[in-house]
Protein backbone atom coordinates (compact mmCIF):
# COMPACT_ATOMS: atom_id res chain seq x y z
CA UNK A 1 0.00 0.00 0.00
CA UNK A 2 1.32 3.46 -0.89
CA UNK A 3 0.84 6.35 1.56
CA UNK A 4 0.72 9.99 0.46
CA UNK A 5 0.59 12.42 3.41
CA UNK A 6 -1.24 15.73 3.06
CA UNK A 7 -0.02 19.30 3.66
CA UNK A 8 2.95 19.46 6.10
CA UNK A 9 2.72 15.89 7.33
CA UNK A 10 5.35 13.18 7.00
CA UNK A 11 5.27 9.41 7.42
CA UNK A 12 8.13 7.85 9.38
CA UNK A 13 9.32 4.38 10.30
CA UNK A 14 11.03 4.16 13.68
CA UNK A 15 14.64 3.01 13.75
CA UNK A 16 14.93 0.08 16.13
CA UNK A 17 17.50 0.43 18.87
CA UNK A 18 19.64 -2.38 20.22
CA UNK A 19 17.88 -4.62 22.73
CA UNK A 20 20.98 -5.10 24.85
CA UNK A 21 22.03 -2.67 27.58
CA UNK A 22 25.57 -1.93 28.68
CA UNK A 23 27.03 -5.09 30.21
CA UNK A 24 25.10 -7.49 27.98
CA UNK A 25 21.75 -7.33 29.81
CA UNK A 26 18.83 -7.94 27.41
CA UNK A 27 16.00 -5.45 27.91
CA UNK A 28 12.36 -6.54 27.47
CA UNK A 29 10.08 -4.39 25.26
CA UNK A 30 8.29 -3.00 28.32
CA UNK A 31 11.57 -1.53 29.65
CA UNK A 32 12.51 0.23 26.43
CA UNK A 33 11.76 3.89 25.82
CA UNK A 34 9.84 4.90 22.71
CA UNK A 35 12.46 5.50 19.99
CA UNK A 36 12.87 9.11 18.87
CA UNK A 37 14.89 8.44 15.74
CA UNK A 38 13.17 7.46 12.50
CA UNK A 39 13.52 7.28 8.75
CA UNK A 40 11.22 9.40 6.57
CA UNK A 41 9.32 7.21 4.10
CA UNK A 42 6.81 9.74 2.68
CA UNK A 43 6.53 13.55 2.64
CA UNK A 44 3.53 15.77 2.01
CA UNK A 45 3.67 18.66 -0.48
CA UNK A 46 3.69 21.47 2.09
CA UNK A 47 1.70 24.54 1.04
CA UNK A 48 -0.64 26.78 3.02
CA UNK A 49 -1.16 25.55 6.61
CA UNK A 50 -3.04 27.77 9.08
CA UNK A 51 -2.53 30.77 6.79
CA UNK A 52 1.25 30.32 6.49
CA UNK A 53 3.26 29.01 3.55
CA UNK A 54 5.10 25.84 4.64
CA UNK A 55 8.13 24.61 2.66
CA UNK A 56 9.11 21.03 3.38
CA UNK A 57 12.61 20.73 4.88
CA UNK A 58 12.75 16.91 5.05
CA UNK A 59 12.81 14.42 2.20
CA UNK A 60 12.28 10.69 1.80
CA UNK A 61 15.24 8.75 3.19
CA UNK A 62 16.25 11.36 5.80
CA UNK A 63 16.94 10.12 9.32
CA UNK A 64 15.33 12.43 11.86
CA UNK A 65 14.92 13.05 15.57
CA UNK A 66 11.37 13.95 16.60
CA UNK A 67 9.42 14.97 19.70
CA UNK A 68 8.81 12.10 22.11
CA UNK A 69 5.00 12.00 22.04
CA UNK A 70 4.45 13.43 18.55
CA UNK A 71 2.29 11.95 15.82
CA UNK A 72 -0.20 9.16 15.43
CA UNK A 73 0.86 5.52 15.19
CA UNK A 74 -0.62 3.19 12.56
CA UNK A 75 -0.03 -0.38 11.47
CA UNK A 76 -0.18 -0.70 7.68
CA UNK A 77 0.68 -3.92 5.85
CA UNK A 78 2.26 -5.24 9.06
CA UNK A 79 4.56 -2.21 9.46
CA UNK A 80 4.44 0.21 12.40
CA UNK A 81 4.33 3.74 10.95
CA UNK A 82 3.86 7.18 12.47
CA UNK A 83 2.32 10.24 10.79
CA UNK A 84 3.39 13.59 12.21
CA UNK A 85 3.72 17.25 11.28
CA UNK A 86 7.02 18.59 10.04
CA UNK A 87 7.05 20.98 13.04
CA UNK A 88 7.45 17.92 15.33
CA UNK A 89 10.82 17.15 13.70
CA UNK A 90 13.66 18.38 15.91
CA UNK A 91 16.63 17.62 13.66
CA UNK A 92 17.88 15.80 10.59
CA UNK A 93 20.63 13.31 11.46
CA UNK A 94 23.58 13.29 9.05
CA UNK A 95 25.98 10.34 8.85
C-alpha positions, 0 to 999 in steps of 0.5 A, a space after each residue: 500500500 502506498 501512503 501519500 501524506 497531506 499538507 505538512 505531514 510526513 510518514 516515518 518508520 522508527 529506527 529500532 534500537 539495540 535490545 541489549 544494555 551496557 554489560 550485555 543485559 537484554 532489555 524486554 520491550 516494556 523496559 525500552 523507551 519509545 524511539 525518537 529516531 526514525 527514517 522518513 518514508 513519505 513527505 507531504 507537499 507542504 503549502 498553506 497551513 493555518 494561513 502560512 506558507 510551509 516549505 518542506 525541509 525533510 525528504 524521503 530517506 532522511 533520518 530524523 529526531 522527533 518529539 517524544 510524544 508526537 504523531 499518530 501511530 498506525 499499522 499498515 501492511 504489518 509495518 508500524 508507521 507514524 504520521 506527524 507534522 514537520 514541526 514535530 521534527 527536531 533535527 535531521 541526522 547526518 551520517 
